[in-house]
Structure formats: C-alpha cells, structure tokens
C-alpha cells in the first residue's frame, strides 16, 4: 500500500485526565470506535493496520490535577502514571496495550517536531507574532484573552477584574468562509450543526499563545514568556501521524461537543493529506464498574458502532434500550451458533458462497463508514443462518464445518464481543 491509498482511523487527542476519581469510560468511546474500525479494516483487507493513540497531556486542567497530587514530583511521571491506568481500563474494553504507537504532546520527540512545525507556519505567515491589546487579570497578572473577547473571570485565579495592555502574542487568522473549515470533512454531517454555528461566531483572528509554566516554549519564534496554546499542538498532531506512517488520509474520531477545540486549526494549518471526522454523541457518564455490570462487550464493541450512526446525545433511556437490543441480538446469535455446530451425525457442510460474499460486503460497508447498512446486513445475515442454514443442516443431520464455525465466531468477535 503506497501513500496514495494509505489511511488510518484514529481518535483525536484525548485529555490525559485522572481515571480513578472520575467517571471516565464514556471518554474512551472515540478510542473504542477507532479500535473497532481498525479491526474491521484489517478483516476487510487481510493486512495488519497500525494503531496510533494521541494524548493531550498539556493544559490547564492537567496543570491543576498535577498541583493537587503529592505522589509524583515530575509532570512527565504523573502523566505516565495516568496513562498506565487508562490502558489497564482500555484492555478490559478490548483495546490491547501492546503494539500501539503512543504519541503525547509532552514527549520530547513530539515537542521537537511541533517547534519545527511552528517555525514553518511562522515563515509561511499562517501564524504570526503581532502586538495586540489583551486582558490582564488585576489579581494575578494572568493574560486571559484578547481585548474584546467575552471575559467573565480569570481562568487561573477566578478574579473578576481586568486591565488592558498591548503585548506581542502569536495569532492565527480564521478564514472568512467558515464553511471551508468543515466542507467535505464530516462523514456524518448531521452531528455537526452546532460546530458550524460556533465557527460563525469566531472572531477573524485568534490568539494561540499562553502564559503558563508548562507547555511548548515559544522562545524559538521570539516569544520567551509564552507557550503554545495546547489546542494548536493537538490540531497539528494528525499531521505528525501522517508523516510517521506515510499516510494519504486520516479519519479522526472525537466527541461532537469538543470538536470545536481543534478542528478549525487542523484545517487551517495542515495540507498534503486528507483529514475527515467521525463526530460522536455523548453517552451518560460511566465508570469502569458500570461498564462491567452493563457488559464489557456491549461497551467495547456494540455501543461504539451504534454511536457512529446515532443523531444526538444518548439519554439514559436510549442507553438502556441499546443494552436491551444488544441482549436480544446476542441471544439469537448464540442460539444460531449452537445449532450450527450441534448436529454431527452427517457430513460437515461449508458456508455457501453467497454467505462469504455477504460477509465481505458487510465488512466493506463498515470500512466505508456505512454503519447503518452494515449493521442491518449483519443482523439479517445471522437471522438467515438461523432460519435457513441451521434448519437445512438439522433436517439432513449435517453440521457446519469447524472451519466455518470459527469464521462465524470471528465475525461475532469482530462486531459484538470483546
């Protein structure tokens, strides 16, 4: 596979927040979707596909989490410990830890790449240093925002009073045609209405430098007091992935509600590869214990596919309905598989050619993000196996060959079971 046709599905960079004290399983849904789509691509192509995980370890929320703990003296060690906890949880949900390329925005190699990329963007004029009037907190001196931006309280100390000063800061222009930021990029556009509304309200230029102790220093471009706004690093990480893997296309999976943070900047700052988005609705907050009680296979396999085609956030009632639907589907599938392998008085019979063709068609549907059609065909496929194939085998006293039983069980594991 050459660069012209090589693509990956990955989750957009997730914030590396605490996993022990919060309900976090719902935050893993983009990674579960990306893992499931990668497994489908491997099934459809017959080739191994790289796993790439992006992590946002830099930002105000992570700053506060580090300050509020005493176990780790190093910010890197603290972030690494949080990631270790996350991957232990992800393994239970069907995401293997081994064989993954983990890219963090606080890693030295990533920071080196980002510094080089920012220099290039300054040279091209895509981002630029400009004297700008900004809002400074009277209480702590924090540079909050550009003058004219809505400012109710200081992000750092929650102070309410501000004064204005002219400072040299890093800026980026937002294109006048806001539709260009998402045109042709959203795979299921029905989940993106709020994004376009937000983009229309963005000012014509945005400040992308911050005054913080931890982050990517901007002294190489003449701003020694500043670090890069973390969302800009997050927005550039997909380009780093394409360079490392020789990709022509990357599909980014993320929650629809948070897509506004990085999506516009990726569109403005990157080129040379196609990037598209799968935007997911929210599910009710879920702990790992909740997921175990609900069913890890439901959470890790079935639910991610449902969310890819669902319009709007899942209410608790809809979440419960999805669980009940999954239980009914699995009862029928388990019953069918039991019947297909139970009779062994006659001859072993292979799956029909049309069955193999249907399985290939289903995999192609999923691989192309035609989730609704793929799920409908998948359910019909197993229904037909139970009604037609199993009845014919039972009538003749034959049984499905062990090889093809394994094939069907592999399909079940691909779409339904961790």
Secondary structure as UniProt FT lines:
FT   TURN            3..5
FT   STRAND          7..11
FT   STRAND          14..15
FT   HELIX           25..28
FT   HELIX           29..45
FT   STRAND          51..56
FT   HELIX           60..67
FT   HELIX           75..92
FT   TURN            93..94
FT   TURN            98..99
FT   STRAND          100..104
FT   TURN            105..106
FT   HELIX           108..124
FT   STRAND          127..137
FT   TURN            138..140
FT   STRAND          143..146
FT   TURN            147..148
FT   TURN            155..157
FT   STRAND          162..173
FT   HELIX           178..181
FT   TURN            182..185
FT   TURN            187..188
FT   HELIX           189..191
FT   HELIX           193..200
FT   STRAND          205..207
FT   STRAND          209..210
FT   STRAND          217..218
FT   HELIX           219..221
FT   STRAND          223..228
FT   HELIX           230..245
FT   STRAND          249..255
FT   HELIX           256..261
FT   HELIX           263..269
FT   STRAND          274..280
FT   HELIX           288..294
FT   HELIX           296..297
FT   HELIX           298..302
FT   HELIX           303..309
FT   HELIX           316..342
FT   STRAND          348..349
FT   HELIX           353..367
FT   TURN            368..369
FT   HELIX           371..384
FT   HELIX           385..389
FT   HELIX           390..396
FT   STRAND          399..400
FT   HELIX           402..415
//
